Amino acid sequence: MKITEYSVHRRLATGAIALALAVLGMYGAWRLPVDYLPNVTYPLVKVHIRWPGATPEEIDREIADPVERLMATVDYLDTLESTCREGVYSLDVNFEYGANVDVAFQDVLAALTRAGQDLPVDIEPPYVFKADPSQLPVIQLTIRSDRWGPVELREWTENWLQDRILAVRGVAGSEIIGGLEREIRILLDPLVMEKHKIPLQTIMRRLGEENIERTSGRVIVGRREIIARTVGEFDDLEQIRAVVIVQRGGDKLYLRDIAEVVDSHEDVRVITRFNGFPCVKLSVLKEAEANTVEVAGAVQRKLDELAPSLPQGLELGTVENQAFYVAGALAGVRDAAIQAMILLIVVIYLFLGSFRQVLVMVVALPLTLIVNFGLMKVAGFSLNVFSLGGLVVAIGVVLDNSIVVVENISRLRHEKPNENLKRQAITGTAEVGPAIVAATLSFLALFVPFLLVPGLTSLLFRELILVIAGVVVVSLTVAVAMTPMLTTLFFGRGAQRRQTTRFERFFDRFAEGYGWLLDRALRARWVVAVGFIVMLGLAGWLFGRVGGEFLPMVDDGRIMVKVMLPTGASVYETDRVLQQIEQRIADDPLIESAFSLAGGRVQGLYTYEVANEGQIDIQLIPKSQRPVSTRQYVAGLQPRVAQVPAPGGRIMARQMPIKGVRGLRAADVLVEVRGQEMETLSELAQRAADVMNGLDQLANVSISMDMTKPEYQVRVDRTKATELDVSVEAISQTLRSLIAGTVVGRYREAGEHHDIRVIIPESRLTSRHQIEELVVTGTGGHAI
């Protein structure tokens, strides 16, 4: 083989090339990004649209229908999966595997733009993003204080801590959950409004007219140009209270006469706690190409730097740090690889019996792996559990080619000890060259076809397969180039005679015993055949009972306790149940931390506001410090949390799946019931759930559709409304503005803007009768 002749006759040049490749490989290994999962982007685009105050039925009719009608025309579309919740519409646009995700993203934006003319005017701007595991938070922090309330804590996190975290290199964004955003609230008194016949629109119009800052133009004064600007924004709450709402004759009706102006906060929709203490959670997101471990480390160093300047009584905590999981997973794979290499060298020494032959392998093995790191860098791969898993798989065969070459050269050396060593190296490699090439291609044929299979398997395991292929190809190159050259260096001028080792004598006896056993088996071939058939049948029977899953659960100590109360339960009732669970696990020494979220559901990057749902994210102490696995702990935790009273609801404890892997849902079994009629679907789903709940193999069966939330339905007497000159639209708009509140402007203080919201306090709306007594506005602007 030409490459073998070149490497043997030009050992310095070959060594220089090998050294250069090793240096490049080490540089590539040093610069390889580190992450938990490969850098994959699923053929999935997500759309979120918020419509505050809207019911699921309204969202389904006003948003889902026009959006999905146009989304169905997008090229390479596979399926559409949508969910309508109170105030939120979410849509998963699934494309066929192999579709260009960037083009698909633009197509979704274009379809959403076309649908925009049919959407309600008061929705919030749609949020569209691609499903990318790299977008998961690298670190989730908690901020709590024994001196501040939820408003001050949220405001400090948004205006001080968040700005400094975003300045860290590699950080792309952040999300804040918990606490309460500051609002200036104008709490209307419906009885006073009815007494003075003041319509809501009048109050809103007057507040908007009195809170204005606007540029009027430019004025040339001599050689200077001066901007004229009207400065009329509210400077303090007293100015808001002094706004004149109406003036009748000589009497003025001020805002303070009909409403209370308070420096308050938004409605409590989500409650968060960390280890039993109220907190705010800050999730840090990294850039797509950034190193997870480096970004998390940089954020942690920034927090250590800020620690001396933190306000007194404030404490930072960590809910989850992806760097810990990444480092732990990679360390486990790394240790497995090191152990495999050591065992490989030991086995080679035992069978080859020559230290010089082992020395060739000691050089060939790390050289192959280091060069492969360079190939991984060129290919844009990262160090993750899949790519390193590929290295572990390939280590077992990485030296097969070199072993065959070394053994054949050693055979020639013993048969012809006086022949030129270089010629023997070339001849020995040429004799086995076609065989090792065929063996390498056969090995690749086992893995490479997986790349041709469309779907999640090819997308997720692509790096693992290509890493194995890269290692095997590099090992073939090393076997026909470096290994012959190394034998000419280490084998010396003459054949080395040595005594038979103890292991070789043991193996000879083992071979003799195997020969005796094989002879007996050939004499009783029918017995062997029957025994083989019985074992094959037993294996087939056991195979059907082994079970299977896409990826096994990792013993990382991450557990979620999910609480689902009946529809209509308030966030305070959900929080009450969570507090009782917290009390039962508070003194458990196996629990490192517990983060509670009441009134919310976390899905990917988004936290939905769902008043009747909550969860506790539990992190156990490290695996080496606890006597039970995560699965065993969950089995013992479920009976404990099930004792907490939750009338009409369910409390479920389960181990968290691997984050970022599409298809690993919160449920092990997912049953879809499809149809057109919502009522029929709900009935069929409930009947299916009842049957499944009766099975011993299933537990924690729940239904995603719930049409039982209580509501007050306002039915307008159209005849009377026409006589009073008031439209149904005016009634609907007034009720929404009074009950949910309407933002009529912004209040600026210290460079920050806060909403000014007009609303009726919850304490004045506790019955249907009080809603019926609200004042609405007629077409002519008069109060009714």
Order of alpha helices (4+ residues) and beta strands (2+ residues): alpha-alpha-beta-alpha-alpha-beta-beta-alpha-beta-beta-alpha-alpha-beta-beta-alpha-alpha-beta-beta-alpha-beta-beta-alpha-beta-beta-beta-beta-alpha-beta-alpha-alpha-alpha-alpha-alpha-alpha-alpha-alpha-alpha-beta-alpha-beta-beta-alpha-beta-alpha-alpha-alpha-beta-beta-alpha
